[in-house]
Amino acid sequence: MALDNQLVTIKQASEWATDFFKKNITPSNISYLIQYGRVKKIGDNGETLINKSELIKYYSSFYGQREISWKDSLGNDLNWHLSFDSIKEAETTKHVHRLHPYKGKFIPHLVQYFIDDHIDEFKKKIYFKNGDIILDPFCGSGTALVQANESGLHAIGIDISEFNSLISNAKIQDYNFSDLNKEISIITEKLQKYVYSSNVYKFEKDLLESLYQFNNKYFPAPEFRRKVYKGEINEAKYSKLKEEQFLPIFDNLIKKHAVSVKSKTSGNGFLGTWCLDDIRKEIKYVYNMVEEIKNKKTKEIIMIILSRFVLAGQQLTLI
């Protein structure tokens, strides 16, 4: 596509793009694209220029179409650069924000935008200055508190959930890392001995070996996939048949190691619903060790680590 006067200023780009795409595209929208590398900035002599073809490429892309779609639904005055939709997950969970999962938290970039002590090309007003105090009355997992701390501001957080308060405090406290490493090493060593001596460990070891032998015999790679692809095997029927064939092996292993694969305490709180009895015993074993830790800060951060370990990505209120 041939475009006259390919290089334009931010203001000119806004006017041209608004006319070209029949959508309201503001100078702030264009500046956002430059800031986050969606279009290339050209020129360093006081005037920023961009290429029209790069705007066409962006607004024809997935992210560009998302912006247009949302503005169609919510209105052209939507401040799209505050969506931060092009920010990668690794950036939105930077440093301590990845400490523990929490549903519904906002990304740190949004908080940082409002508390940063500088004026950028989007924000025309400074809301806070170094040393100010921020109050977050519904602090959740502490995103605002962390960003305030990072920006040299004081912060107070309030939340009805004791566990939320535990997470928030864990993110902004100082720690004795030597003491933390010592306690984690002690717990890890004792837990390993506990697990290795348990019937569950022996059961899982035998189960994996049995599955390995069974799969090699009945689901050899790549022969099995080739037969499925050629239609020589109905994968659904064949898999169901082999599942039934393996079940007696599984049952014999359960009897051999005297383990339970059903919770006897089902419905008794979160752990009773989602964790088997033997797993609950492991959790309780670690929990009791954590309770014995003398250093309060070390104890709290290990509580958070235990919670994340137990849930493998789900939120847990320890009971």
N, C-alpha and C positions, 0 to 999 in steps of 0.2 A: 504493500500500500504506500503510495507516494504522499507525503505530507509536506505542505509548505511551511517554511520556518520551523523546522523540527525542534530547535532549542528555544525554550520559553522560560520566563521567570515563574516563580510560585504563583503569583497573582494571575499571570496570563494562563498558566496551566489550569488553574481553578476555573477560569472563565471558559477556556476552550473545552475542558473535560465536561463541564456542566452542559454545554451546548451539544457536544459530540455524543454523550451518553444519555442526554435528556434526564439527568439526575443532578440534584444539588450537591456538588463536590466543592467543599470549601478550601481556602488556603491551608487551614489546619489539617484537613485530610491529606493534602499533598505533603505538608511538612512531616506528618506522621510516616508516610511512605518513605521519605528520605531518611528519617531518623532510624527506622528499623530495616533499612537496606532493601526495601521492596522496589525502589527505583534509584538509579544512580545519580548522585549529586555531581554536577559539572561546574567547574569554575571556583576559584578560591580568592578572587579579588573583590570581595565585598558583595558580589551578586551571585546568587545561586541560580543555576539553570538546570533544566531537566529536559529529557527527550520525550516528545509526544508518543513515540512508538512504545516506550517503556510503560507509559500509562495505559495504553491499549492492551499491552501484554498482561499487566497486573489485573486490570478490571475484567479481563476475559478469563482469569485464573480462578481457582477454587475460592481463594480468600476474597478476591474482588467480587465474585458473584455472591458470596455470603454478605458482604457489606450492602450490596444493592438489594438483596432479598430482605434483609433486616430493615433497611430504610423504607422499603415498600410497605412493610408491616407496621412499623412504629413511627414513621415520619422522617422527612429529610433533615430535621433538626437534630437527629440522633448524633451524639458526639462519638463517632466511630472509633477514634484513636484510643478512647478509654476502654474499649473492649479488649485490647491487647490480644486479639485473637491469633496473631502470628507468633506469639511468644511460645517457645517450646516448653514442654512439661518440666524438663530438667532445670529451666530457668525459674519457673514459677514455684518450684520446691527447693530453691537454693538454700544452702547451709542448713540451719536448724528447722526450716519449714518442713523438711522431710522426716523429722524425728518420729512423728506418730501420725497415722491417718486420722482425718477428721472431716466428716461430711459437711459440706456447705460453707467451707471457708473461702474467703476471697483471696485473690492472688496478691502477693506483696507489692507488685508494681502499681496497683491501683492505690494502695495506702501510701506508697512512697510519693506518688504524684501529688497528693494533697499536703503531705507534711514536709516535703523537701524545702530547704531554705534558699531556693533560688527561683528566678523567673525564667521560664523557658518559652519557646515559641507558641505553646498552647496555653499555658496558665499565665494570666496577666496579674495575679494577685498572690502575695505571700501570706499564708495563713498562720504559720508558726515560725519562730526564730529559736536559735540555739538556747537551750536551758528552759524552754517552756514546758508546761506539764499537760499531757494529753490524758483524758479520761475516756475509757472505753467501757460503758456499762453492760455490754453484752460481749465479752472479750473472746468467747469460744476457745480456740486453741492458741490464741495470743499473737496472731499475725500483726495487728496494729502495735502491740507492745514491743515486739521484736524490731519492727521497722523504726519505731520511735527511738529505741535504744541505739540502733545503728546510725541514726541521724543526729545523735547528741541531745535528744529530748528525754525528759522524764515521763514516765507513764504509769497510770494506775488502771488496773483491769478488775472488773467485777463480773462474776458469772454464777448462776444458780447451781451449776454442776460442780461438785467437788473434784471430779476427775478432770474437767476442763481446766480448773484452777491449777491442778497438779501439772498438766501439760504446759500451760502458759508459764508457770514459774520455772519449770525445768528448762525452758528455752532461753531464759534470760538470766539465769544464775551463773555464778562462777563456781568452778569445781576443782577439787584436789584430784588431778588426774592420776597421780601415783596411787592414791587411796582407792580411786574408782577401778583402776586396772587390777590392783591387788584383790579387791572383793570379787570382781568378775572372774578372775583366774581361779579363786577358791571355789566359787559356785560352779564354774565350768568343770573343774576337775572332779568334784563330788558328784555332779550330775552324770558325768560320763560313767563313773563307776556304778552309779545307781542304775543307769539305763542298761549298761552292758551285762549286769547281773540279773536283769529282769527277764521274765518269760516273753514279754512283748518283743524285745530285741531279738531273741532267739527265734521267735515265731516269724518276724519280718525277714530275717536272714534266710530261713528255710523257704519262706513263701517266694522271695525273689529268685532263689535258685530253681524252685519248681516251675515258676512262670517262665524263666529263661529256657529251660529244657522243653517245656510244653510249646512255647511260641516257636522255637527253632524247628520243632517237629511238624507243627500244623500251620504255622504262618511264616514259612521261610522267605527271606528277602533275597533278591527281588522277585522270585518266582511267584509268590502269592499275589503281589500287586499286578504282575503281568497277566495272570489267569483271570483276575477280577476285571482288568481292563479289556481283555478279549472276550469276556462274557462266559468264560468256562466255569466260573464260580459265582454264585449269588452271594454277595458279601454278607447281607443281612441274615439270611437263613443259615449260612455256614458259621458265622460268628455266634449266633444263638445256639447252634448245636454244640460247638466247642465250649461255649460257656457252661452248658449243662454237663459236659464231659469233665470239665475241670472242677466243678463244684464238689464232688466227693474228695478230691485231693485237698481242697481248701478245708473242708470239714474235718478231715483227718488231722491236718496240721493244728487246727483249733483244739482238738481233743488232746493231741500230743503235748502241746505247750500249755494247756489249761488257761487259755486267754478268752476274754469275752469281747465280742464284736458288737454287743448291744449294751446301751447304757441302762444300768439298773435304777438310775436316778433321773430318768428322762422327765423333763418338765420342771425340774427343780432349779430354777434360775437359768442364766445363760449357759454356764458350763455344763449343767445337767442336761440341757437340751442338745448342745452341739458337740460335747466332748465325751468320749468313751471313758469308762471308769478308770482304766489303766492310765490314760492320758491325764485324767484329773489327779491321779496320785502323783504323777511327775510334776504337775503344776503346783500342787500343794507342797511337795518336797522342796521345790525351789522357793516358793513363797515363804515357807518357814525359815529358810536360810536368809532371805532378804529381811525379814522381820528382826533378825538378830544383829543387823548392821547398826553400828553406833553413830556413824556420821549421818546426820539427817539429810543433807543434800545428796550424798552418795546413795543413800537408801531410796530417795525419791526418784532419782534418774534411773536407777536399776529397776524400780517399779514400772517405769514407762517402757524400758527395754523389754521386761518380762511380758508386759501387756501386748506389745507389738509382736513378740515372738510367739505368744500363745495364739493370737488371732490370725497371724499371717496376712495382715492387711485389713482386718476389721477392728472396729473400736470395741474395747472391753472395759467395763466397770468391774474391777476386781471384787469378788465376793468370797 
